[in-house]
Amino acid sequence: MRIFLLFIGIVSLVCGVKFIYDARPIVKKYFSFGDKNEAIFGLKILGFLLLILGSIILYFNY
């Protein structure tokens, strides 16, 4: 169970960082609606939340 939580925490951290730094290219590639700034902002918020979730999992796991 501990290894599973470690894996989930690390994957969550990596995905969060990826969403924060590459939000604009991800939105341009996968979404095609009018207001892209709101989508970029939403993706960065999602990345931040994933980053926080992953760090909490890792902190309380070890």
Secondary structure, DSSP 8 states (H G I E B T S, - for coil): -HHHHHHHHHHHHHHHHHHHHTHHHHHHHH---S-HHHHHHHHHHHHHHHHHHHHHHHHHH-
